[in-house]
Amino acid sequence: MIDLHEVETPAVLHGRDDELDALARLLTASGGGCVPVLLRGGWGSGKTSLLRTVLARARRDPGLHVVSAWVDPLERDLPFGMVRQLFEHMAAVDAPVPPVPPVPPVPSVPPIPSVSPIPSVSSVSPDAADPPRANLDAHSDPYSAPWTMPPEALSARTAGQEMAALGELYRQVARLAGRKRLVVIIDDLQRADPASLRWLRYLLCRGGELPVVVLAALAEEGTHPNTDSLAAVLPLFRHQLTLGGLAQDAVDSMAEEILGHAPPPAFTAACREASGGIPLLLRAVLRGIRARRPADAGLTAPIAEYVPADLGPALLARMEPLAAHAATTAAAVAVLGGSPSTDLLAETVGLPVSQVADAVHGLVRAGCAAQTGSEVSLVCESLAVAVSTTVLPSRRMELHVRAARSLHADGAPAERVAAHLLPGALGESWAPEVLARAAERAYAQGDSARAAAYVRRALREDAQEEPRARLLALLGRLELAFDVPVAVGSLERSLELCQDPAERAVVARGLAGALLALDRYPDALQVLRTTCESLREADPADAMRLEIDLIHIALTNAASAPDAVRRLEELDVDDAPDTGVRRPLAALLSLREAMAGRAGEAVSLARTALERGADPMSDASVVYYDAVISLRAAGETELALEYAEAAVGQARERASVLGHVQAIGVRASMLCGLGRLPDSQADALSALAQLQGIGIGPSHSFAVFATATLMESLVRQGRPDEAEELLQRADLAGELNSNWVNDYVLMVRGRLRVAQGRPDQALADFLLCGERAGARGTSGPGFHPWRSEAALVHTELRQGDEARALAAAELALAHGWGAPETVGTALRAMGLVTGGPEGLELLREAVETLRGTPARVRFAQALADFGVLARKAGRLSEARACLQEAASVAHECGATPVTDLALAELRAVGDRPRTRTFQGAAALTPTERRVTELAVQGMTNREIAQRLYVGLRTVEAHLTSSYGKLAIDGRSGLAHALAAASCGP
């Protein structure tokens, strides 16, 4: 068992400087009177350490005579046991001492009842006036020293003899104090025997003029036979010090001493919290950390878990005397955790409430526990951990199941009951139902891991197949939040057991979605197909709902896409038997219309599908994102973004990690299309991090989509090296499988190759993208403008015929599609391929077509391309205006390559741009910035001119230029425009 005295007595005393200073002043105070000092403190607060430090310092002072006693519980029934410790070491001293002044007369004191006889104590300090009497026969002399007598002789004394002995002992103490100040140090005064306590009371009552300091430490240890004697002494201590928990700087100092280095503040703050600042526990925790990990290693468990295993038994031994059943009650509190009520503790340990209340009272008085109303808790986590480790596993299980029974019988919330069922023993028939309810509530609160733990515990109980199937389905749904591969196993077992048609449909769709996330397309199709056929007669609505997901998944794979397209052509929105099927069917059909190039119909169906959002609580499915994609293809990117943002919120509300990842992945794609490149990048990175956290690696299609979006954002920002690194890390640089997400990868990879100056590889990627998209019916320009991109590469490779053919085909399809963004993109490509005056007019048309669309990067590209061609044609004024606007729009988006191109062309025109943008506050020159700031301060134009030593017309010119850049009419808008710019987007 650990030595608590060793734990409490460090080489360095931390955090007690104020107490030491106060005690030093009391020990050396002038005036000569008796100074009684009582040191109080909670359990483990370091009273013994402080006393030992005071003792060591006092003994080094030649002006002090020091005696001490460390009272042991074994001496509680030994008469004068404490007095023996104080003075017996002096009994053998027989050297004479100088005479001392006369002792003041002894005032009369009331008789003390129930006293034991005590002899003279002349042997305490040999004195010339009073010869030493240590050689007297202790068995016959009624005045022999009490520490020289056996207990049976002491117990035979009479009350009168004890009173005489107390007086004699007082005189001997006075003789010691007459030579030099006497310091009496007593630890654990509450353990002293009655006779010693009466002696101490006698001394404190009579010794007001004696130069004596009595420093005693007191700890709460419950009631004992000597309580009355102790109570008679305590009021006589005029000075009292109370030790609290250590401050943070003391914790820092102790941690550095024990660990051998100064740990970070967060670590020591956690140590203080885990130990409550109690020195004994803090030192034990720090030693445990030092013993169990290298100095440079991080912690692998909460700090309280490093409490040494042998500390618990020692703590319980200290708690045992506090009150009857104190240790048992403390162990129950530690095992149950939290703040159990006294009623619950009584039920758990099988004791009357009154006895538990008494035990709690003793623990609270000793500083081991805290109580608020009827709720009880141990004072810190380390104490709870140390005590709980003493309880056998079987006993812990028994305590928890008793607590669960009691709470269940009282109608407590399911979560409270489930918390004790988790570690409790099996066999409660009502447990699965309670655990399932608790799991649902935990899931609703966003704690999927805890919810899954409840369900796994419920599955350990005996249950029929149908309830077990429901539990497995719930478990699978929960596991999707943190481990998709594991969730697949749970959902598969649920589907095997489930018999209810509606529940089978839900489980099958959830399982298919999980398999899809893992790219297990054949398995997902098989699950949906088999379940759909089994339900077609009994439940046509659920069967059609399954078929919708089946078609969606089939479309994503080249091998199954043709059959899916044929089936898709047969369907109509009116085929849906109810509204629950109508919305997902409309989502699927919106994709069909987009594939067919019918933008208006696609948008109308998408709005129907998304009436309840893209991630509805009652029918979560990736099929709804078909509608969002259709909106993007139809040029309704801003509307698509609104639905994607709403889906992010819906997924967060239902605590669906997989749903949240899908939603932010789609949002990232929409943001990229709108030219909000940094925001797109942030979303894509978040999606990848979350996917990795739930077991979906970078090669799976969900991750590939996010990776491709991130790559596109990086390429448009002029960061091809980072995009290439991402491409290699995701293993997307080689041959790609037939999943339709890889059509997007080919498109982005082709743009990357263009940026890297590798046109041959770029052309191959664009053409392969078109081939694959055509096979699944998504070759229209609304999905991937591969023809335009390939045409531009053909032009770079001086393959004019191929370039013109592709650009013309794209433009024709775009006009048929009708979305301005698509038309403007195709016009840009046709203009660049055509060149010359005709090409310049096509580019002008592209600029005007894209100007009103949300496709800001494409608009900036068209502006820059027009400016380049206009400069070459000698139309410098038009070139300058377009290039300045191109630089500004591209700078706003973060499209660095377009900004660089525009600025380079402006320099070729003869300009010397001093900023990277010509719009907004960032476009202001330093002088314009200074002029506008002075104007905002209320200065007139003339005052500004005088301040800056420039002409009035110069100030007016700067302000006019600034108004144009800030898009305001005059001074009244300056303050708002500059403030908005300083706040950022």
BELDA-V972277 format. One record per helix or strand of 2 or more residues. SS is the DSSP state (~ for helix, > for strand). FROM is the first residue (numbers start at 1). TO is the last residue. Records with the same first field share a line. If there is no record, write none. Layout:
SS = FROM-TO / FROM-TO
//
This chain:
~ = 4-8 / 17-28 / 47-59 / 73-75 / 81-90 / 122-124 / 146-148 / 151-154 / 159-179 / 189-191 / 194-206 / 227-234 / 248-259 / 265-275 / 279-292 / 303-306 / 311-320 / 326-336 / 342-349 / 353-365 / 381-388 / 393-409 / 414-423 / 431-444 / 448-459 / 465-479 / 484-497 / 501-517 / 521-535 / 540-555 / 558-570 / 573-575 / 579-595 / 599-609 / 624-633 / 637-653 / 657-673 / 677-693 / 701-716 / 720-729 / 741-755 / 759-776 / 786-796 / 800-817 / 820-834 / 836-851 / 856-872 / 876-893 / 896-909 / 921-923 / 926-936 / 941-948 / 952-966 / 971-983
> = 35-41 / 64-70 / 181-187 / 212-218 / 239-243 / 369-372 / 375-378
//
